[in-house]
Amino acid sequence: MGKYEAAFSQLGERALAQLEGPGGFLAVTETHLVFVDEGGVQRLELARIRRVGRGEAGTLAVQGEEASLLIPLKAFPLEELKAFLEGLKLHVTRARKATAPPPPGRAALPTQEAAPPPKPAKPPVWEEEAPPPRSSVELAPEPEPAPTPAPQPVQRGRNPFALALKVLSLLTLGYTVGFLALNPGADPWVLAGVALGGLGLALTEWSSATSSR
């Protein structure tokens, strides 16, 4: 027997259900939930328990109509504590039924109709642990921009006089070369002018032939 259970046994009460952990002792008697730890003995009337949920600073809060009982979570193995609290629901329901007022007797009415039965006691509400909040909000993916079509190259028509201009350019070049070859003794300025003029004209005609419209 642990020291906490020994402290409970000194109360002279019978435990219908009990749980002992490294930091305390829980017991359910006919009328109370009893918690024993280093701070002493605490008790809460079963019929007045309304909710069991998370408390502050790592505690479990068993709330009654006027008072509450704070149980440190580290005082008991977590799974065993959960199982104990699940069984506590039945004891609370039993205690509430036991403390409910008796139904009224039949009234002596002329019609001999029975009085309507009393409404059953409302069962305690047990707080369910809320799911943890989400760390972030998911955003809808932004729509991708539609690809811009590449500009189509402009198709340009061919010059219909290309062949004629090429032939004319070759003739001009041939005439210039022939003139220079047949008149080597002519004035140098004249030869230079014919050479520059002939080559320039030939290049202009060839450029016109290869360019598009």
Buried (B, 14 or more C-beta within 10 A) or exposed (E): EEEBBEBBEEBEBEBBBBBBBEBBBBBBBEBBBBBBBEEEBBBBBBBBBBEBBEBEEEBBBBBBEEEBBBBBBEBBBEEEBEEBBEEBBEBBBBBBEEEEEEEEEEEEEEEEEEEEEEEEEEEBEBEEEEEEEEEEEEEEEEEEEEEEEEEEEEEEEEBEEBEEBBEBBEEBBEBBBEBBEEEEEEEEEEBEEBBEEBBEBBEEBBEBBEEEE
